[in-house]
Amino acid sequence: MKITKINPWLVKVPGTFWGEFFFIEVTTDEGITGWGEITTTTPMANRAVAGIINRLNDLLVGDDATQIERIWNKIFRAFTYMGSRGAATHVTSGIDIALWDIRGKMLGLPIYELLGGKVRDDVLLYTHPSQKGWDRKERIEEEVRKIVDSGHTAMKFDPFPHLEANDTSNAGYLDGKMSRKGEKIAAEITAAAREFAGPEMEILIDAHGRFNVPTAIRLCNTLEDAGQVDWFEEPVPVESYHALNQVREKVNVPITVGERLHTRWEFVPVFEKELADYIMPDVTWTGGISELKKISTMAEAYYIPVSPHDASGPINVLAGSHVMLTVPNFYRLETANADLSNYNQFIQTPLDNTNGALHVPDKPGLGIEMNMEYLVANRIE
């Protein structure tokens, strides 16, 4: 079965954080088509990666689509001299997911069956509340109640970037500081969320790699006191394992990292130096289904739970879910919203995430068919 064409699909997603999803279509000479996803965090990055995808036709057309491992290495090693992380692994991820989709369709089996079969019946989720208007306690209550009522038992939010409108230093990492005023407001938000969620809900805090070492330590300890925090995510920028270690030594809250780590090699020091309690690789960024499975198996040897960062499009969520059905050391999988109905316009059969878990389709490949009429009508050229 030969690859005949690789097509990037940038598609508008109005009214969402992402604004657009970035899908990959791989066609073959036997009429089987596979779909992958990349969806980076900015339109600029999406377009940069789309340009690379277009050039991949020169590299991959004519290759046997069933040779997933060989193609993974062929793409990955093609970027060795410019750095085979970041954009290179995003590209590798999108193609890898599409090839697993093709393989499943060819054999008439869902991807999880090709990875060893299920160790659980469905995939437990955590999700995000909308944080618009969280300067008012009633809005926090409204959003948290929605998540509780939906059956989810864990939620994540970032109490920091919405705080000080005139302070731009924390839009990204500059000096890594947070004022005492910002710290107080973050603590109040966390305490209110805990109050309305109740004691059984797991509350996960995302710092988005924004803080320097002393600030991260201070904020983590403050939020722990404010509301029984169950993890503190990316307390410092991802570039320094030493900074991460300094924070980990001074806090009691479990630490998680991994959405911005690429491939198994970047996770090795996290495991060997005991830098995190959870890891959260993203299947569309770290190297695809092949790599997520390998990273998860490595983590299993250290008894570290895996909780994939899967918060963009429907293929992202499904690809991560297929792997997690087969992973013993699984915690939860991320979704951007408790209600996944926004995905229905992209796919022909709606996803089922009743009671806070994704019930993965048992159809071949990823288990979905794309809504081509919608994709064509909303494609960004």
N, C-alpha and C positions, 0 to 999 in steps of 0.2 A: 504494500500500500504506500504510494508515493505522495509526498506533499506537493500540491500544485499551486497554492497561493496562501499568503499570510496577509490578512486585512486588519488594520487598526480601526476601531470604531469609537470615536469620541461622541458622546450622546448627552444632550442637555438634560439636566435634572433640576427644574426650577424649584425654588423655595427650600432648598436643602443647603447644608453646610458645604457640601462638595461642589454643587453647581453643575457638575458633569461627572459621568462615569466613563471609564476607559476600558473597553472590551477588546479582546483579540479573537479573530476568527481564523481558523486554520482549515483549509479545504484539501481534499485528497482525490486521487484519480479513481477511487472506488465509490465516490459520492457520499462518503461519511465526512461530516463537518464537526470539528471540535471547537469549544469556546473556552477562553481564559479571560482573566481580568488583571489589570494593573492598578488603575485609579490612584494616582499620587495625590498629594495634598494641595497642589496648586495648578492652575491652568498652564502656567509656564512650564512646569515640570512635565505635565501630560504631553505637551506639544514637543518638547525635547525628546522624550522617549518615543513618541509616535514616529518621529523622523528616523530613529534607529530601527523601529519595527519595519518600516518600509524597505530599508536596506537589507533586512534579514532574508528577504526573498532571494537575494543573490547567494546567500550562505546555505539556505535550507531547501529550496525548491528542488525536488528530485530525490530527497532523502526518504528513507523508509520511516513512516510515521510511527511504527510500532517499536522503534529502537529508542525508547524514551531516555534511558540513562546515557546512551552515546550522544544523543542530541543535546542533552543538558550540558555535558562536558564540552561539546563542540562550541556551543554559544558562550558558555562561561569563559573558556580559555581564549576565545577570540578577543576578549577585552583585557587580557593579562597585562599588556604594556601600558594601558591607560588607567588601570585600576579596575579590578573585577568585583567591585561592590557598588551599591547604590543603583544607578541607572542600569548597569549591566545585570544585576540580579533581578531588577524589576522586569526587564525584558525576558530573562531566563524563566522567571516565574510564570508570566503570562503564557508563554509557549508551552511550558511543562504542564500546566493545568489543562490546556487545550488538548495536548497529546494524551493525557490520561482520560479525558472525555472521549476522545476517538477510540482509544483502546477498549473502554467499557462498552461503547456502542458496538464495536466490532464483535466483541465476545458475548454481547447481550447481558452484561452484568453491571451492577452499580460499582463505582470506584472502590467503595469500602470492602467489597468482596475481593477485589484484586489486591488489597493491602493486608489481607489476612483474616477478614471477616470481623463481625461486630464483637465487642466486649461489653456493649451496653445497647439499649434499645433506642435511645434518643440522646440529644445533645443539650445539656443544661446550659442556660444562657445567663449572662448579665447584660444590663442595658443602661441607657442614659436618660435622665429627665431633661426636658427643655429647661434652660436656666434663664430664660427671658423673664425679667421682672423679679429676680431673686433678691432684690433689695427690700421686698415686701414678704413678710412671713406667710401670708395667706397664699402667695404664689408658690412658695416652696411646698406648702402643705398640698396644694392642688396637684402639683406634678409628682410628688412622692406618692400620694394616694393612688394615682393612676398606675404606677408601677406595682405597688402592693396589690391592687385589685386585679392586675393582669396575671398574677401568679408568679412573677419573678421573685427570686429570693436574694438577689444581689443587684446593686446598682453602683454606677461610677459617675463622679462629677469632678470638675476642677473649680474650686471656690476662688481661685486667685485672679484670673485675667479679667474678670468682670468688675473689679473693685474700684480702681482709682482712675477716673476718666482722664485726668490731666497728667497722669504718670505713664509715659510711654516706655519706660526702661524695661518693663517686663512683657512687652509685646513679643520679644524674643530674648535670647540671653544677651545682655549687655554687661551690667555690673552684677547681676544675680541677686539683687537685694529685694526685700519687701519691707515696707514701713510697718511700724507698730499698729498704725490704723488699719492697714490692709490685713495684717495678721489677726486683729480683733474681729474684723468683719468675716474673714474666712472661718474663724472659730464659731461665730454666731450662726453662719450658714450651715456648718457641719453639725452643730448641736441641734438646730431646728430639723435638719434632715433626719437625724437619729430619733428625735422625738416623734416625728410623724411616721417614720418607717417601723418603729418598734424594735425590740431587742433582737429579734431573729433575723432581720434583714442584714446582709453583709454590705458594708459601706466601703467602697474603694475610692481612694483619692488619687487624682492624676495631677502631678506637678509639671508635666510636659518638659522635663529637663531644663527648668527655667532658673534654678537657684544656685548660688555658690554654697560651699560646704557649711559654714556656720548658719546661714539663713535656712538651708534645708533642714538641718538638725533642729533648729529652733521651731520651725513651722510644723515639722512632723510631731514633735513632742507636744506642742500646743493643741494640735488637732486630735491627738490621741486623748488628751485630757477632756477635750470638748465633746467627743462623741463616739467612743469605741470604734476606732478606725481599723479596718481589716487588712488593708494594704496601702502602701504609699508608693506610687508609681513614678519612675524616672525622677528622682529627687534632684539630680544634678545633670548637666549635659552629658551626652552619651560618650563623648570622646575620651573621658578619663576614667579608667577603672580604679585608679588610686583615689580619686575624689569619692567615687561610689563606696569604696571600702571605708573611708573615713566616716561617711554618714552611717553606714551600716553598723559600725562599731559603737555609735553613740545613740541609737534609737532602739525602741522595742517593737515598733510596728513592722510587720513583714514588708520586705522590699520586693518590687517586681520591676523587671526591665525586659527589653527585647524587641519592641516594635520597630526600632531603628537599627537593629543588628542584622547583618546580612550573612547568611550561610552558617553552617555548623562551626566554621573556624572562628567566627567572632563570639560564639557562645562558649568555646573551650575555656577561656580565662574566667568567665562567670561561674562555671562549674568548679574549676580547679581551685579558685581563690575564694569560693563560698560567698559570692557577692550578692546573691538574690535568693529569696524564698520561693518565688514563682518566676517563670519566664513567659513571655508573650510574643513569640514570633508572628509575623503577618505572612500568610501563605502567598499573597500576591507581591511581596517585596523581598522576602528572605531567600527565595529560590524555588517556590512552587510546592506542589504536593510531594514530590520526591524529597525535597530538602526538609520540609516540615516533619515528615515521618522520621527522617534521620535525626533531626534535632530532638524530637520527642523521645526517641529511643536512647539517645545520649543522656537526656535529663532523667530518664527512668533509672539509669544506673546510679544516679545521685539522689534518688527519691525526691526529685523536685517536680511539682505539678506544672503542667503546661496549660496556658490559658490564652489561646490565640487572639491577637488583635485582628478582628474581622468586622470592621465597621463602615465599609463603603457600599459596594453594590452586591447584587444577589449572588453572583458567581463567587465573589470573595467569601461570603458567608457559607455557601454550599461546599466550596473546595475545602475550607478549614473543617467543616463539619464531617465530611467523609473521612478525613484523617482522624479526627478525634473519636469517631465511633470505634476506631481500632486501637486506641492508645490507652493503656491501663492507667497511666499517671496524668489523667485529665482533670482539670478543675472546672472551668466554665469557658464558654466562647462568647465573645463580645458581639453585640449588635448595637447599631446607632440609636434605635428606637424600640420601645416595647411593641409597637404596632408596625409590622412589616408590610402593610398593604401598599406602601409606596413602591415596592418591588413589582407589584402585579402588572404594571404597564409594560415591563420589560420581558416578562416571561408568560408562557401560555397557561401554566398551572400555578395558582397561588401557593406560596410557602405556608406551612402550618407551624406556628410557634405558640400553640395554646399551652397555658399553664407554665409559661416560662421555659419551655424547652423546644428545640427544633426537631420536628419529626421528619427525618431525611427521606426523600423519595426513594423507592426501591426500583426505580426504572434504570435502564442502562446509562453508563457514564455518570455525569453529574446529576442526571435525573430530571432535567428540564429541557424545554425547547424555547428558544428566544422568539419574541414577538417581532418578526422582521418588519412588519408594516410600521410599527411604532419606531423601531430603530431607524429606518430609512427616513421617516418624517421628521425625526428629531436629531439627525446626524449633524455634527459640527464639521464643516469642511475646512 
